[in-house]
């Protein structure tokens, strides 16, 4: 380093060795350190997805428990008035067959009331091929941390929940996640399901 290089003439004048730096004292207060192999991802487990029970536009109730034994993609969107959300929902509708081929269901949870769900369905001919559910109270948004506590407003969120109810992947942001090609391949990798297991999960 330039600063240390400028000190070299002084070290020579004092007849110090070429490496004149003093060896730092060894710390004695670090305690017992566990082996690194015992830490990190080897000990990490996905967390349990918070449970929920919500209604669709026809007052039919859905719950996370309905998807027990098969993976589900849980998407939080900010209502029919959000054009970015509608673009994401349309992309999901187009990709829903690819997700279904992997045995993955899709459900979208909105900050709208039931009337807002109906308006969202009107934005697409024939409606969406997956359930749109109302979380007007934002209780489920908050339990999944798809909520800005500082601004007091909901956020976009996408969560991949496995067959055991564990969150395997998530994205929470001010904008919706739309790279569904990545999510399709990442879902298959994270779930680690073979084709025969996928077929069995669909039959369930």
N, C-alpha and C positions, 0 to 999 in steps of 0.2 A: 504494500500500500504506500502511496506517496508520502503520507505522514510519517510512517515508520522508516521509510528510506531516508528521510531527512535526518533521522536520529542515528543513522549508521556511523557518520564521522565521529559523533560524540562517543559511541560505543567503542570505536577503535582507539580514540584518545584515552579512554579509561581502561584499555587492554581487556575489554570484555570479549567473550567468545562471539562467533558470528551470529549464533542464535542466542541473544542476550536476554530473551524474555524469561521472566521468572515462572516456574511451573505453578499453576494455580493449585491451591490446597484442595485435597479431596474432601468432598462433603461427607459428613458423618451422621447427618440427621435425616436421611432419606428413608430409613426403615426398610422392611423387607419388600422387595419388588416381585410380583408374580411373573411367571414366565409369559412372554408375549403371546405364545400360542394359546394361552388360556383366555385371552381377551379378544375383543373385536367381534367381527361377524360370526365367528364360530359359536359365540354365546348369545347372539342376537336372535330374537324371534319376532315375527310380525305381530302387531298389536290387534286386539279384537275390535272389529268394526262396531261402533255404537248401534244399538238396536233402534228401530223406528217402526211406527205404524201410521200410514198416511192414506188419504182418500184420493181417488181419481175423479174425473169430471162427472162420472155416474154414481158417485158416492160409494163405489166399491173400494174396500180397504185392502191395502197391500202392506206387507211387513217384510223386514229383512229375513225373518224366520222362514218365509215362504221359499226362499232361495237356498235353504240349508241343503248341503250335499251337492251343490253345483255353483260354479263361480258366477259373479254378477258384476257388471260395470255400473256403478252408481254415479250419476252426473248431476251436479247442482247447477241450475241456471237461473238467471235473474228476470224471468218472465217474458211474456210475449212482446213487450215493448222494447226488448233489447235485440237489435239486429244481429249483433255478434253471436248471441245465444241461439237465435233462429238458424243462423248459418251452421253452427255446431250441431244443432239437432238434425238439420237436413243431411249433414255429412254422416252423422250417426245412423240415420235412417238408411242411407245408401250402403253403409258398411255393416249394417245389422246382420246380413246374411253371412258375412265373413266371420263375425263374432259368434253367430249361432253355430257355424261349422266347427268352432272350437269348443262348443258347449257353453258359451258365455252369454248370459242374458243381459239385457240393457234396461235400466230404469232411470227416468229423469225426474228430479225433484226440483220444484219451482218455488220461488218466493211469492207467486201469484195465489189468489184465491181460486175457487172452482170456476168462476166466470172467466178468469184469466186463462185457465187451462183450456177452456172451450175456444177462446180466441186464438190460442197458440195452435190448436188442432186445425182451425180454419185456415191457417197460413199454408197448409200443405194439403193437396188433393188427397182425400181419403184419410187424412190424419196421419199420425206417426205410428210406426209398427211396434211401438213399445209404450209402456205405461208412463203417462205424465201425472205426477202426484203433487199435491199442494202442501206446502209448509209455510203458510202465511205467518205463523208465529215465529218462524226462523229458529225454532228449537232444535231441529235436526241440523240445520246449517251450523249452528253454534257447537253442537256436540261433535261435529266433524271438523271443527275449526275453520270452516269456510265462511269466516265472518271477521270483519275488521273491527276490533274492539275500540280502536282509537277514533275511527270515523263513524262507528255505529252503523255499518252497512254490510250486507251480504257480499260474498265473493264467489267467483266461479270455482268449481271444484270437480275433479274427476278422480274416482277411486276404483281400483280393481280389488274386489273382495273374493277370496278363494272359497272353496267348498266348505271349509271349516269356519268360515266367518272371520278370517284374518285379512287385514289390509296388506296386500302385496305391493301395491304401487299407488302413488297419489300425485296429483298436481293441483295446487291451490294458487290462484292468481287473480289479478285484476282483469284478465282476459281469458276466454275459454280455451281449453286445449283442443287443437284441431288436427294434430299430426297422427291420424288414426292408423296409417300404415305402420308407423313405429309402434303404436300401442298394440296392434294386432300381433306383431312379431314378439314384442316384449312380454305380452300376456302369455303367449305360448312358452316362452323361455322361463318365465317366473313360475308359472303353474306346473311346468315340467310334466305335462300330460302326454301320454302316447295316444295314437289314433284310437286304439281299442278302449282306452280309458275315457276319451272324449265321447265316443259312441255310447258307452255305458252311462255317462253322466247325462246325456241327452235323453236316454230311455227313462231315467229316473224322473 
